[in-house]
Amino acid sequence: VDPRGITKIATETAARIDRACFAGVEYEYFNFKETAASVAEKKFTDLTPLTPGYHGYSLLRTQLNKEYFNDIFDLSRDFRIPIEGHHTETGPGVLETALAYTSVLEMADNAILFKYLTKSVGMKHGVIPSFMAKPWGNLPGCSGHVHVSLRDSKGRNVFAVSEDERKDGRANAQYGDTRYLSQEGEWFLAGILDGIADVMPMLVPTINGYKRLVGGEAFWAPNSVTYGYDSRAASIRIISPPSVPPSATRLE
C-alpha cells in the first residue's frame, strides 16, 4: 500500500466536489545523548536522555542544547518545512515540534522529511532523536497529533459554523459536543469514527506502539473509538468555538 498515492487519490476525489484537504502534524520525540556506536555498545538499554527531568514548555531547558534545537528549526526552514511551534515537552529530553498547517499532500511530505532532517541534525550534534511511541516503560510515550479540516474553493473552512451560530451553536447538532461543528463537519467526524479501527495497523505499525496503548498506562493515548470537545483523552478531539475562532475549527 502506498499511503502517499492513496492520499493523492483522496485529495483529487475531494477536489471534484469543491473540497480541499488540509492538515497539520505535531511530533513529540525523546532525544538521547548517544551515537550509533554508543547505543550498540549499550545494547540499546540505559540510554542517556539529552536533559534530565520534566520540563514541558521550558524557556530555559532549550538553552542547554541550543545549537541542536536551533538547527532543527533553521534547517527545516531551508527544507521549506515551516514550523509553527518548537519547544520542550514533558519527559527527560523530550521536544515537540508542530509543522505549520498546509495542504494534506504537502503535509504528508513535510512530516516524513522532518523526521529525516531531525535524525540527520542529531548525528551532527551527537544526539539520537527517537520517534518511538514508548521508549521508556515507566514514562509517558510520544504523541503524534494530526489536525485535519476541509476548505471550499473560496477558502472557507467547511467545518466551521456560520456567524449566526457562533454564539449558541448549531440547533440541529446531534450531540452537545458537536454543536459548534458544521453539519458537514459532523458527518466527517462520523466517517472517521467508523473507519479509524481499519487504519490502526498503519497508524500504529509496531509492537512498541501498542505498548503505549495498554489499558491503564495509556497516558493520553486513547485505546477506544471516542470523540469529545477539546478533549485530549478522546481518540478524536473536536477543536472549535468557543475556544477558537470558527476559521480554526478542525479535528485532531
DOZA-461950 format. One record per residue: residue number from 1; residue in one letter; x, y, z of N, C-alpha, C in turn. Coordinates in Angstrom, 2 decimals. Layout:
! DOZA-461950
 resi resn      nu      nv      nw     cau     cav     caw      cu      cv      cw
  NUM    a       X       Y       Z       X       Y       Z       X       Y       Z
...
//
This chain:
! DOZA-461950
 resi resn      nu      nv      nw     cau     cav     caw      cu      cv      cw
    1    v    0.85   -1.19    0.00    0.00    0.00    0.00    0.89    1.24    0.00
    2    d    0.58    2.18   -0.87    1.33    3.44   -0.95    0.50    4.53   -0.29
    3    p    0.81    4.91    0.96   -0.01    5.92    1.65   -0.08    7.26    0.91
    4    r    1.04    7.66    0.31    1.03    8.95   -0.38    0.14    8.88   -1.62
    5    g    0.18    7.75   -2.33   -0.65    7.58   -3.50   -2.14    7.59   -3.14
    6    i   -2.48    6.92   -2.03   -3.87    6.91   -1.56   -4.30    8.32   -1.16
    7    t   -3.39    9.05   -0.51   -3.69   10.43   -0.12   -3.94   11.30   -1.34
    8    k   -3.15   11.11   -2.37   -3.32   11.88   -3.61   -4.67   11.59   -4.25
    9    i   -5.05   10.32   -4.28   -6.35    9.94   -4.85   -7.48   10.57   -4.04
   10    a   -7.34   10.55   -2.71   -8.38   11.12   -1.84   -8.52   12.62   -2.06
   11    t   -7.40   13.32   -2.19   -7.46   14.77   -2.39   -8.06   15.12   -3.75
   12    e   -7.75   14.32   -4.76   -8.32   14.56   -6.09   -9.83   14.29   -6.09
   13    t  -10.25   13.27   -5.35  -11.68   12.98   -5.22  -12.39   14.12   -4.52
   14    a  -11.79   14.64   -3.45  -12.37   15.76   -2.71  -12.47   17.01   -3.59
   15    a  -11.45   17.23   -4.42  -11.43   18.42   -5.27  -12.60   18.42   -6.26
   16    r  -13.03   17.23   -6.66  -14.15   17.15   -7.61  -15.47   17.58   -6.99
   17    i  -15.53   17.63   -5.66  -16.75   18.13   -5.00  -16.45   19.45   -4.27
   18    d  -15.45   20.17   -4.78  -15.12   21.50   -4.25  -14.65   21.44   -2.80
   19    r  -13.79   20.49   -2.51  -13.23   20.40   -1.17  -11.71   20.23   -1.25
   20    a  -11.00   21.08   -0.51   -9.55   20.99   -0.41   -9.19   20.47    0.98
   21    c   -8.31   19.49    1.04   -7.96   18.84    2.31   -6.71   19.50    2.91
   22    f   -6.82   19.86    4.18   -5.69   20.49    4.88   -5.35   19.70    6.13
   23    a   -4.08   19.79    6.54   -3.64   19.04    7.72   -2.44   19.72    8.36
   24    g   -2.27   19.42    9.63   -1.09   19.83   10.38   -0.64   18.65   11.23
   25    v    0.65   18.55   11.49    1.19   17.43   12.27    2.04   17.97   13.41
   26    e    1.86   17.37   14.58    2.70   17.67   15.74    3.47   16.40   16.12
   27    y    4.78   16.54   16.28    5.60   15.42   16.73    6.11   15.67   18.14
   28    e    6.04   14.65   18.98    6.75   14.63   20.25    7.81   13.55   20.14
   29    y    9.02   13.84   20.61   10.09   12.86   20.44   11.15   13.00   21.53
   30    f   11.56   11.84   22.05   12.64   11.78   23.02   13.97   11.97   22.31
   31    n   14.91   12.59   22.99   16.25   12.81   22.44   17.29   12.28   23.42
   32    f   18.24   11.52   22.89   19.24   10.88   23.73   20.64   11.38   23.37
   33    k   21.46   11.56   24.40   22.85   11.99   24.19   23.67   10.75   23.88
   34    e   23.46   10.26   22.67   24.06    9.00   22.24   24.45    9.08   20.76
   35    t   25.24    8.11   20.34   25.58    7.93   18.93   25.23    6.50   18.52
   36    a   25.33    6.22   17.23   25.06    4.85   16.77   25.98    3.85   17.45
   37    a   27.24    4.26   17.66   28.21    3.36   18.30   27.88    3.16   19.78
   38    s   27.52    4.24   20.47   27.29    4.12   21.92   26.04    3.29   22.23
   39    v   24.99    3.44   21.43   23.78    2.64   21.72   24.02    1.16   21.41
   40    a   24.87    0.88   20.43   25.21   -0.51   20.13   26.01   -1.12   21.29
   41    e   26.95   -0.33   21.83   27.74   -0.80   22.96   26.87   -1.06   24.18
   42    k   25.84   -0.24   24.35   24.92   -0.38   25.49   23.82   -1.41   25.22
   43    k   23.84   -1.98   24.03   22.80   -2.92   23.61   21.41   -2.29   23.72
   44    f   21.36   -1.01   23.39   20.10   -0.24   23.31   19.35   -0.18   24.63
   45    t   20.08   -0.21   25.74   19.47   -0.07   27.07   20.18    1.03   27.84
   46    d   19.50    1.56   28.85   20.08    2.59   29.72   20.64    3.77   28.93
   47    l   19.88    4.23   27.97   20.33    5.37   27.18   20.25    6.66   28.00
   48    t   21.14    7.59   27.70   21.22    8.85   28.44   20.35    9.91   27.79
   49    p   19.32   10.40   28.48   18.47   11.44   27.88   19.26   12.73   27.69
   50    l   18.85   13.51   26.73   19.54   14.76   26.42   19.55   15.69   27.62
   51    t   18.45   15.75   28.36   18.38   16.51   29.61   17.55   15.70   30.60
   52    p   17.78   15.87   31.91   17.00   15.13   32.91   15.72   15.87   33.28
   53    g   14.81   15.15   33.90   13.63   15.78   34.48   12.51   16.09   33.52
   54    y   11.45   16.67   34.08   10.25   17.03   33.32   10.23   18.55   33.15
   55    h   10.31   19.02   31.93   10.39   20.46   31.71    9.59   20.86   30.47
   56    g    8.29   20.55   30.49    7.44   20.93   29.37    7.33   22.43   29.21
   57    y    7.49   22.90   27.99    7.35   24.32   27.64    8.36   25.21   28.38
   58    s    9.51   24.67   28.71   10.53   25.44   29.42   11.26   26.39   28.47
   59    l   11.45   27.63   28.92   12.22   28.59   28.14   13.71   28.46   28.42
   60    l   14.07   27.79   29.51   15.47   27.66   29.90   16.10   26.35   29.41
   61    r   15.33   25.27   29.44   15.89   23.95   29.16   16.50   23.86   27.76
   62    t   15.92   24.57   26.79   16.45   24.51   25.42   17.82   25.18   25.30
   63    q   18.19   26.02   26.29   19.50   26.68   26.24   20.64   25.69   26.42
   64    l   20.34   24.53   27.02   21.39   23.54   27.27   21.90   22.90   25.98
   65    n   21.06   22.83   24.98   21.44   22.20   23.71   20.94   23.06   22.56
   66    k   21.18   24.38   22.66   20.55   25.32   21.75   21.02   25.17   20.30
   67    e   22.26   24.69   20.09   22.73   24.52   18.71   21.90   23.44   18.01
   68    y   21.68   22.34   18.71   20.85   21.26   18.16   19.41   21.74   17.98
   69    f   18.87   22.37   19.01   17.49   22.85   19.00   17.28   23.86   17.86
   70    n   18.21   24.82   17.74   18.06   25.85   16.70   18.28   25.29   15.30
   71    d   19.19   24.34   15.16   19.45   23.76   13.83   18.21   23.05   13.29
   72    i   17.48   22.37   14.16   16.25   21.70   13.70   15.30   22.74   13.08
   73    f   15.13   23.85   13.79   14.23   24.90   13.32   14.75   25.55   12.04
   74    d   16.01   25.94   12.04   16.57   26.68   10.90   16.67   25.83    9.64
   75    l   17.10   24.58    9.80   17.25   23.72    8.62   15.89   23.26    8.10
   76    s   14.90   23.16    8.98   13.54   22.87    8.50   13.07   23.99    7.56
   77    r   13.36   25.21    7.93   13.02   26.35    7.07   13.73   26.23    5.72
   78    d   15.00   25.83    5.75   15.75   25.65    4.50   15.15   24.53    3.65
   79    f   14.58   23.53    4.30   13.92   22.43    3.60   12.52   22.80    3.14
   80    r   12.12   24.03    3.41   10.76   24.53    3.12    9.70   23.74    3.89
   81    i   10.05   23.48    5.16    9.11   22.86    6.09    8.82   23.90    7.17
   82    p    7.80   24.73    7.01    7.51   25.76    8.01    7.12   25.13    9.34
   83    i    7.65   25.70   10.42    7.37   25.21   11.77    6.55   26.26   12.52
   84    e    5.47   25.80   13.13    4.59   26.70   13.88    4.96   26.77   15.35
   85    g    5.44   25.65   15.90    5.83   25.60   17.31    6.99   24.64   17.51
   86    h    7.91   24.99   18.43    9.11   24.16   18.64    9.55   24.39   20.08
   87    h    9.38   23.38   20.96    9.61   23.62   22.38    9.83   22.30   23.11
   88    t   10.16   22.39   24.39   10.30   21.19   25.20    8.91   20.66   25.56
   89    e    8.86   19.37   25.85    7.63   18.74   26.32    7.93   17.92   27.57
   90    t    6.90   17.32   28.14    7.04   16.60   29.40    7.86   15.32   29.21
   91    g    8.90   15.17   30.02    9.73   13.98   29.95   11.18   14.33   29.75
   92    p   12.11   13.45   30.15   13.54   13.71   30.01   13.96   13.77   28.54
   93    g   14.45   14.94   28.13   14.95   15.11   26.77   13.89   15.17   25.70
   94    v   12.64   15.46   26.07   11.56   15.45   25.08   11.37   16.82   24.44
   95    l   11.23   16.84   23.12   10.88   18.04   22.37    9.56   17.80   21.64
   96    e    8.87   18.89   21.33    7.68   18.81   20.49    7.80   19.85   19.39
   97    t    7.49   19.45   18.18    7.54   20.35   17.03    6.25   20.25   16.25
   98    a    5.61   21.39   16.03    4.36   21.45   15.27    4.66   22.00   13.88
   99    l    4.36   21.22   12.86    4.56   21.65   11.49    3.37   22.49   11.04
  100    a    3.65   23.59   10.37    2.60   24.55   10.01    1.57   23.92    9.08
  101    y    0.31   24.24    9.35   -0.84   23.76    8.57   -0.67   24.04    7.08
  102    t   -0.98   23.05    6.25   -0.88   23.23    4.80   -1.73   22.16    4.12
  103    s   -1.67   22.09    2.81   -2.44   21.06    2.10   -1.99   19.68    2.56
  104    v   -2.91   18.74    2.57   -2.63   17.45    3.19   -1.51   16.70    2.48
  105    l   -1.41   16.83    1.17   -0.34   16.13    0.45    1.03   16.72    0.78
  106    e    1.09   18.05    0.87    2.35   18.69    1.25    2.70   18.35    2.69
  107    m    1.69   18.27    3.56    1.96   17.91    4.94    2.50   16.49    5.05
  108    a    1.98   15.59    4.24    2.50   14.22    4.25    3.99   14.20    3.92
  109    d    4.38   14.98    2.91    5.79   15.07    2.54    6.60   15.73    3.65
  110    n    6.08   16.83    4.19    6.80   17.56    5.24    7.02   16.69    6.48
  111    a    6.01   15.89    6.82    6.12   15.06    8.02    7.25   14.04    7.90
  112    i    7.35   13.42    6.74    8.42   12.43    6.52    9.77   13.11    6.45
  113    l    9.85   14.23    5.74   11.12   14.96    5.61   11.59   15.48    6.96
  114    f   10.65   15.91    7.80   11.05   16.45    9.10   11.75   15.39    9.95
  115    k   11.22   14.17    9.97   11.86   13.11   10.74   13.26   12.81   10.20
  116    y   13.39   12.78    8.89   14.70   12.53    8.27   15.67   13.65    8.64
  117    l   15.19   14.89    8.54   16.04   16.04    8.85   16.49   16.03   10.31
  118    t   15.55   15.76   11.22   15.87   15.79   12.65   16.90   14.72   13.01
  119    k   16.74   13.54   12.45   17.72   12.48   12.71   19.09   12.84   12.13
  120    s   19.11   13.49   10.97   20.37   13.90   10.36   21.06   14.99   11.18
  121    v   20.26   15.96   11.65   20.81   17.02   12.51   21.35   16.41   13.80
  122    g   20.64   15.41   14.33   21.10   14.76   15.54   22.47   14.13   15.39
  123    m   22.73   13.51   14.26   24.05   12.91   14.02   25.16   13.95   14.14
  124    k   24.89   15.14   13.64   25.87   16.23   13.67   26.19   16.65   15.09
  125    h   25.22   16.54   15.99   25.39   17.04   17.35   25.54   15.91   18.39
  126    g   25.69   14.68   17.95   25.83   13.58   18.90   24.55   13.30   19.66
  127    v   23.43   13.45   18.98   22.11   13.24   19.58   21.33   12.25   18.72
  128    i   20.62   11.33   19.37   19.71   10.43   18.65   18.28   10.78   19.04
  129    p   17.52   11.37   18.14   16.10   11.59   18.41   15.32   10.31   18.13
  130    s   14.38   10.00   19.01   13.58    8.79   18.84   12.11    9.15   18.73
  131    f   11.50    8.74   17.62   10.07    8.95   17.42    9.26    7.72   17.80
  132    m    9.90    6.79   18.56    9.19    5.62   19.06    8.04    6.05   19.95
  133    a    6.97    5.28   19.95    5.80    5.63   20.76    6.07    5.48   22.25
  134    k    6.86    4.49   22.64    7.03    4.19   24.07    8.46    3.74   24.36
  135    p    9.45    4.66   24.27   10.84    4.25   24.52   11.14    3.94   25.98
  136    w   10.36    4.53   26.91   10.54    4.27   28.34    9.29    3.56   28.86
  137    g    9.48    2.47   29.57    8.34    1.72   30.08    7.58    2.42   31.19
  138    n    8.27    3.28   31.96    7.65    3.90   33.13    7.35    5.39   32.93
  139    l    7.40    5.87   31.70    7.15    7.28   31.41    6.10    7.42   30.32
  140    p    5.45    8.59   30.25    4.52    8.81   29.12    5.24    8.61   27.79
  141    g    4.50    8.19   26.80    5.09    7.95   25.49    5.09    9.20   24.63
  142    c    5.45    9.01   23.37    5.48   10.12   22.41    4.16   10.17   21.64
  143    s    3.62   11.36   21.52    2.38   11.54   20.77    2.68   12.00   19.36
  144    g    1.77   11.68   18.47    1.79   12.22   17.12    0.39   12.70   16.80
  145    h    0.20   14.01   16.74   -1.14   14.58   16.54   -1.31   15.00   15.09
  146    v   -2.43   14.64   14.51   -2.76   15.05   13.14   -4.03   15.88   13.18
  147    h   -3.94   17.12   12.73   -5.10   18.02   12.67   -5.60   18.06   11.23
  148    v   -6.91   17.96   11.04   -7.46   17.94    9.68   -8.68   18.85    9.57
  149    s   -8.85   19.42    8.38  -10.05   20.21    8.07  -10.22   20.25    6.56
  150    l  -11.36   20.74    6.12  -11.67   20.90    4.70  -11.99   22.35    4.40
  151    r  -11.62   22.80    3.21  -11.99   24.15    2.75  -12.66   24.04    1.39
  152    d  -13.49   25.04    1.09  -14.08   25.09   -0.25  -13.23   25.96   -1.16
  153    s  -13.67   26.17   -2.39  -12.87   26.91   -3.37  -12.69   28.38   -3.00
  154    k  -13.51   28.87   -2.08  -13.38   30.25   -1.62  -12.48   30.37   -0.39
  155    g  -11.93   29.23    0.03  -11.06   29.23    1.19  -11.77   29.15    2.52
  156    r  -13.08   28.93    2.51  -13.87   28.87    3.73  -13.72   27.49    4.39
  157    n  -13.51   27.48    5.69  -13.44   26.24    6.45  -14.84   25.65    6.55
  158    v  -15.07   24.51    5.90  -16.43   23.96    5.85  -16.82   23.24    7.14
  159    f  -15.87   23.07    8.08  -16.21   22.53    9.40  -16.77   23.61   10.32
  160    a  -16.62   24.87    9.95  -17.00   25.97   10.82  -18.50   26.23   10.80
  161    v  -19.05   26.61   11.95  -20.44   27.04   12.00  -20.55   28.44   11.40
  162    s  -21.76   28.83   11.03  -21.97   30.17   10.47  -21.81   31.23   11.56
  163    e  -21.72   32.47   11.14  -21.57   33.56   12.09  -22.79   33.64   13.02
  164    d  -23.96   33.35   12.48  -25.19   33.39   13.28  -25.21   32.30   14.36
  165    e  -24.48   31.20   14.09  -24.47   30.07   15.02  -23.32   30.14   16.03
  166    r  -22.49   31.16   15.89  -21.29   31.23   16.69  -21.58   31.38   18.19
  167    k  -22.66   32.07   18.54  -22.96   32.32   19.94  -23.49   31.08   20.65
  168    d  -24.50   30.45   20.09  -25.17   29.34   20.77  -24.94   27.99   20.11
  169    g  -24.26   27.96   18.97  -24.01   26.70   18.30  -25.13   26.31   17.35
  170    r  -24.96   25.17   16.73  -25.90   24.70   15.71  -27.10   24.02   16.37
  171    a  -28.29   24.47   16.02  -29.50   23.98   16.68  -29.76   22.51   16.43
  172    n  -29.40   22.01   15.23  -29.70   20.62   14.89  -28.52   19.67   15.11
  173    a  -27.56   20.09   15.95  -26.41   19.22   16.23  -26.88   17.93   16.90
  174    q  -26.27   16.83   16.54  -26.67   15.53   17.09  -26.38   15.45   18.59
  175    y  -25.23   16.02   19.00  -24.85   15.96   20.40  -24.27   17.31   20.82
  176    g  -24.20   17.53   22.12  -23.70   18.80   22.64  -22.27   19.10   22.21
  177    d  -21.43   18.07   22.15  -20.03   18.29   21.80  -19.84   18.74   20.35
  178    t  -20.86   18.51   19.51  -20.71   18.86   18.09  -21.50   20.12   17.70
  179    r  -22.01   20.86   18.67  -22.88   21.97   18.31  -22.13   23.14   17.66
  180    y  -20.81   23.19   17.85  -20.03   24.24   17.19  -19.25   23.69   15.99
  181    l  -19.71   22.55   15.52  -19.17   21.91   14.32  -20.27   21.90   13.27
  182    s  -19.94   22.25   12.03  -20.97   22.29   10.99  -21.56   20.90   10.75
  183    q  -22.67   20.87   10.04  -23.28   19.57    9.72  -22.30   18.71    8.92
  184    e  -21.61   19.32    7.97  -20.63   18.55    7.18  -19.48   18.08    8.06
  185    g  -19.08   18.92    9.00  -18.04   18.52    9.94  -18.47   17.34   10.80
  186    e  -19.74   17.33   11.19  -20.27   16.23   11.99  -20.28   14.94   11.18
  187    w  -20.65   15.05    9.90  -20.63   13.87    9.03  -19.20   13.36    8.86
  188    f  -18.26   14.28    8.70  -16.85   13.92    8.54  -16.36   13.19    9.80
  189    l  -16.72   13.71   10.96  -16.35   13.07   12.23  -16.91   11.65   12.29
  190    a  -18.16   11.47   11.87  -18.76   10.13   11.88  -17.98    9.17   10.98
  191    g  -17.51    9.68    9.85  -16.72    8.84    8.95  -15.41    8.40    9.56
  192    i  -14.76    9.33   10.27  -13.50    8.97   10.95  -13.75    7.91   12.02
  193    l  -14.78    8.12   12.82  -15.09    7.17   13.89  -15.40    5.78   13.32
  194    d  -16.05    5.76   12.17  -16.40    4.49   11.54  -15.18    3.77   10.97
  195    g  -14.21    4.53   10.48  -13.10    3.91    9.77  -11.79    3.82   10.52
  196    i  -11.68    4.46   11.68  -10.37    4.56   12.32   -9.81    3.20   12.73
  197    a  -10.66    2.28   13.14  -10.16    0.96   13.53   -9.49    0.24   12.36
  198    d   -9.97    0.49   11.15   -9.43   -0.19    9.98   -8.04    0.30    9.60
  199    v   -7.70    1.53   10.00   -6.39    2.07    9.62   -5.40    2.04   10.78
  200    m   -5.79    1.44   11.91   -4.87    1.37   13.04   -3.55    0.66   12.73
  201    p   -3.53   -0.40   11.90   -2.24   -1.00   11.57   -1.28   -0.03   10.88
  202    m   -1.82    0.97   10.21   -0.97    1.97    9.58   -0.57    3.05   10.58
  203    l   -1.50    3.44   11.47   -1.21    4.46   12.47   -0.30    3.92   13.57
  204    v   -0.45    2.64   13.90    0.36    2.01   14.95    0.96    0.74   14.37
  205    p    2.07    0.87   13.62    2.58   -0.28   12.86    3.60   -1.14   13.62
  206    t    3.91   -0.81   14.89    4.96   -1.55   15.60    4.44   -2.10   16.92
  207    i    5.13   -3.11   17.44    4.80   -3.66   18.76    4.96   -2.58   19.82
  208    n    6.01   -1.78   19.71    6.25   -0.72   20.68    5.07    0.24   20.74
  209    g    4.45    0.52   19.59    3.31    1.41   19.56    2.15    0.90   20.39
  210    y    1.93   -0.40   20.37    0.82   -0.97   21.13    1.12   -1.01   22.63
  211    k    2.40   -0.99   23.00    2.75   -0.91   24.42    2.26    0.40   25.03
  212    r    2.18    1.41   24.20    1.68    2.69   24.70    0.17    2.67   24.89
  213    l   -0.51    1.75   24.24   -1.97    1.70   24.31   -2.50    0.73   25.35
  214    v   -1.61    0.18   26.18   -2.04   -0.77   27.21   -2.98   -0.06   28.18
  215    g   -4.11   -0.67   28.47   -5.10   -0.08   29.37   -4.52    0.26   30.73
  216    g   -4.81    1.47   31.20   -4.30    1.91   32.49   -2.93    2.55   32.43
  217    e   -2.24    2.43   31.29   -0.91    3.02   31.15   -0.84    3.90   29.91
  218    a   -2.01    4.31   29.42   -2.06    4.96   28.11   -1.45    6.35   28.11
  219    f   -1.57    7.12   29.20   -1.01    8.47   29.25   -1.45    9.30   28.04
  220    w   -2.71    9.61   27.96   -3.26   10.42   26.87   -3.18    9.72   25.52
  221    a   -3.16    8.41   25.50   -3.18    7.66   24.25   -4.44    6.80   24.24
  222    p   -5.55    7.32   23.75   -6.83    6.59   23.82   -6.76    5.25   23.10
  223    n   -7.41    4.25   23.67   -7.43    2.93   23.04   -8.85    2.47   22.75
  224    s   -9.76    3.43   22.56  -11.13    3.12   22.15  -11.60    4.20   21.18
  225    v  -12.65    3.91   20.45  -13.17    4.85   19.45  -14.05    5.87   20.16
  226    t  -13.50    7.05   20.40  -14.21    8.08   21.14  -13.95    9.45   20.53
  227    y  -14.78   10.42   20.89  -14.54   11.81   20.50  -15.02   12.70   21.63
  228    g  -14.58   13.96   21.62  -15.03   14.90   22.64  -14.60   16.30   22.30
  229    y  -15.35   17.27   22.81  -15.00   18.67   22.57  -13.76   19.03   23.39
  230    d  -12.71   19.45   22.70  -11.45   19.88   23.33  -10.94   18.86   24.34
  231    s  -11.16   17.58   24.06  -10.77   16.51   24.98   -9.49   15.84   24.50
  232    r   -8.45   15.91   25.31   -7.20   15.23   24.99   -7.23   13.76   25.38
  233    a   -8.31   13.34   26.02   -8.45   11.93   26.40   -9.19   11.12   25.33
  234    a   -9.77   11.79   24.36  -10.55   11.11   23.31   -9.67   10.79   22.10
  235    s  -10.11    9.82   21.32   -9.39    9.50   20.08   -9.43   10.67   19.11
  236    i  -10.59   11.30   19.01  -10.76   12.46   18.13  -11.14   13.66   18.98
  237    r  -10.32   14.67   18.94  -10.56   15.91   19.70  -11.19   16.94   18.77
  238    i  -12.36   17.44   19.13  -13.01   18.49   18.36  -12.48   19.83   18.84
  239    i  -11.89   20.59   17.93  -11.39   21.93   18.25  -12.24   22.93   17.48
  240    s  -13.03   23.69   18.22  -14.00   24.59   17.59  -14.33   25.71   18.56
  241    p  -15.15   26.69   18.14  -15.62   27.68   19.09  -16.29   26.97   20.27
  242    p  -16.28   27.56   21.45  -15.81   28.92   21.73  -14.33   29.06   22.02
  243    s  -13.56   27.95   22.01  -12.13   28.05   22.37  -11.27   28.58   21.24
  244    v  -11.74   28.48   19.99  -11.01   29.02   18.83  -12.01   29.71   17.92
  245    p  -11.55   30.58   17.02  -12.47   31.19   16.06  -12.98   30.13   15.07
  246    p  -14.13   30.35   14.45  -14.68   29.37   13.51  -13.71   28.96   12.42
  247    s  -12.90   29.88   11.95  -11.95   29.58   10.87  -10.91   28.55   11.27
  248    a  -10.70   28.37   12.57   -9.70   27.41   13.07  -10.33   26.07   13.45
  249    t  -11.62   25.88   13.16  -12.30   24.62   13.51  -11.62   23.45   12.81
  250    r  -11.38   22.38   13.57  -10.70   21.22   13.00  -10.89   20.02   13.90
  251    l  -10.46   18.86   13.41  -10.45   17.63   14.20   -9.01   17.22   14.41
  252    e   -8.70   16.78   15.62   -7.34   16.34   15.93   -7.38   14.87   16.33
//
